[in-house]
Amino acid sequence: MRHGVGAASAATVAILVLAGSLAACSDAPLDEAGPALDDVGEVEDAEAAGDTTTAPGTSRAKKKTARLVAVAEVIDGDTIGLADGRRVRLVQIDAPEVRGGECFSVEATRALERLVPRGSRVRLEADPRLDREDRYGRLLRYVFEQRTNVNVALVRRGAASVWLYEGDRGRYASTLLAAARQARSDRRGLWGSCPGTRLDPYAAVETSRAQAAPTYAVGGGACDPSYRGACIPSPPPDLDCTQVDGPVAVVGSDPHRFDGNGDGVGCE
């Protein structure tokens, strides 16, 4: 009997030790090197800041760790290279092309270098409304340097314009458009150095040092019946939104293609 009791006691101790080990494992912090996040260096929460995010209604013990990634180089005004070899195209914005020697291209690249210098650690944020990669295999992301949305900061400084590719509006589209209009109004960055540049959020930016064409406002004359809210002449010439004073209602065929997203309002 004593032998039987001893064996039972030993088995009980072994079970307790195993249970204690499993409990310790369950309480261990999330390993940043493990597969806890679907995409390295990213979180989906737009409001997350710093190194971590906590989903609403969850305890801090269950928070996800937002991994930061190192910047290896700034390629141009809207593209960075990461230390792991991947490239990131800052989504929903467009900066002048360095290769084409476009107006303000060098300054735009320097503006991005100041925001995310080589060696800095940034957070990448994907947008579920948009593609995750472009045709060149670059990640399409918002880049955060601590609490700063770098995409918005570049537009606000006039170092980039807005490009809602194929008319897709991401989660920061309204903020980006407002920042672009304000930068243009204040003639900041490329809007001052390249006065012929048009603000067309549905096309890649094309900077020009030539003077911008005149603006059309509400008034008399031969107004195209496709528009209300401003007197817009029929083409030619073909106008863009930088030449129109404010939003216009599109009620016809839209010969100037002001209504890029088809919502009935042009030059929003």
Secondary structure, DSSP 8 states (H G I E B T S, - for coil): -HHHHHHHHHHHHHHHHHHHHHHHHHTS---TTSTTSSSTTEES-TT-BTTEE--TT--GGG-EE---EEEEEEEETTEEEETTS-EEEETTEE---TTTT-TTHHHHHHHHHHHS-TT-EEEEE--TTS-SB-TTS-EEEEEEETTEEHHHHHHHTTS-EE--GGG---TTHHHHHHHHHHHHHHT-THHHHSTT----TTS-----SS-----B-S-SSS--TTEESS----SSS---GGGBSS-EEE-S--TT---TTSSSEE--
